[in-house]
Each structure stands twice: as C-alpha cells, then as structure tokens.
Amino acid sequence: MKKALLFKRALRVSLVFLFLGSYALAAEPRRITFGYSTIGPMAAGAWMAKDIGAFEKYGMQAGLIYISSGPVVVQALIGGDLHGGIAASNAVINAILNGAPIIGVAGTANRPYHRLWVQPEINRIEDLRGKTLGVTRFGSITDNLTRMLLRKHGLEGAVTVRQMGGTPEVGAAFQQRVIAGAVTSELRVGSYVPAKMLVKLVDLGFPYSMNMIAVSRDYYHQNRKTVEGMIRAYIEGVAALHHPKDRALKILIRYSRLVDPKQIEQLYEDSTTYLDRVPRVEPEAVYTILEFMGKKGTSLETFADNSIVDRLVGEGFVEKLYKNP
C-alpha cells in the first residue's frame, strides 16, 4: 500500500515536470531567419522591428541577414535558407512568373523614390548616350528602374548597364568614374565627390512596387501565425521610426553603416516619407512592373496575398500604433 502511494506521488510529480517542460517549450520563441536586400530605407522597418523587440513580441527570435540584391533573396527563399525576406518586387514577380513557389504577403512602398545620380559634366539624360550606368545586380530594383528610365527617354540599347554587386560597390564605381551614373536611393560616395542628382523618379508620377515581404507558399500555409507575426513586427518597426527620432537614428546608423550626417538624415527622411504605414501591395504599383515586362493583365493574386494586412487594418492594429506611439 505504501509503495503504491509513493508511486502515485512520484507519477504526479513527473507529470507536473512534464507539463512545465512542455509549457516552456511551447513558450520558447520560434527561431526564424529574415533576409533583406538593401541597406537603404526599404529595410528600415525590419531593422527597427528587430531592435525594439517586435519580433519577440510575436513569438519569434529573428536573425536578420543582409543579402545584397533582391534576386539573391528570392533564391534563398526558394532554397529554404530564409523563412521570410524583403526583396525587390520585380524580382519576386519575375521568379513567380517562372514557377517559383513563393508569395508576397506585404509591401514596403508603392512609389519609386530612387534618384538618377550622374557625374558633374552630365547635364541632360540624353548626355548618357554611349556611357555606362551601374546597378547592383541584373534583376534588382536598381536594374529595373534604370531600364524603365532609359526606355522612357529612348535610350534603351544606347546606354550600357553594368552590374556592380551591391550599393557600396556602385558608389565605389562612381567615385572611380568607372560609371557615368546610377539609379539608387543614396549614392554612397565621399562628401568630396562631386555628384549631381539629375532625376527624382518619384516626380515622374508612376506607381511602382519597390519591395515585398515574401515567403515560400508552403511556409505560408503551414505557419500562417508566424507569417502574421512577421507582418505585425514589421508594421510596428515602421511606426517606431516616427518616434522618438533619436532612437531611430541610432538604429539606422548601426545597420546602414553610414557616417556622413547628411546621408544619415537623408536615409531617415526617405524611410519616414516613403515607407507605407499600411504595407499593402497595391495593384497599380505591380501593374507598372508587369507592363514593363510585357505581362500586362496578370492578376495581382498571382504574386501577392494582402489578406493578413487587410485584416490587421480592419482590426485597427495600424491605427492604434500611430495614435499611441
């Protein structure tokens, strides 16, 4: 009888520890790897989300990794090396058109805020004829916007487009006068380098989907709660850029590795001006890319699912963040 009583007590204690262990396991944040393809404004929401603890708030321990172009982020998503990532919308769209099993679940901006920077002796876009423009990689945002700009001005084929690798490499090529110019958000050159901003693409007035937060379709279907957590964290990150400014600047400096005060201030202004508070992938902004690709008429749902973003808006999630910063 005594042995049976001791056994029951031991069993109860074992069950308590088993329950506590299971609870701790369930409460442990899910580890994810999240990539971003730029060290410019379009990644600022993810940087802020990481530093303010927004990913952890929604049950994730996120490792952020910089991958120097949208097409390579897409490849990493397809290969399973990333759980989610910010990649050039045109790269995501192109990959899906070619059968890649990925989907955009949010967007960063729906206006092309990049600029055309040129050497000081170039006064008109027509002066680029016979010269070379630098882009990060073929298939990237910088490549897509460069080719759209050249086509608009009848210079397609008359200007050489050369891939350099990443934003710092584009800046170095400009500084060494290897290239005559580049379409980019900020030209990373020394303050002593004479550079001229010739065109602000946002002034051209066409909508353009800059980046999407993309995941694999299988991961989306199997881990919808985690994907929603990524979007919630990102939205909170964008909101955190607006207040307090001093905190945002410190985070932007750390991730962007900028040291020039003017460039840091420009990064902050672009981030707060162009990142959409509601990260919806807008149809018109995608159709601009599709028209350029010769794929006009393909439905938005082929590339993006706005259902999580739309539901969060309906719940008042975004509105609350800006009412109570």
Summary of the structure (lengths in Angstrom):
residues: 325
radius of gyration: 23.0
end to end distance: 63.6
largest distance: 99.0
contacts: 1109
relative contact order: 0.17
helix: 51%
strand: 16%
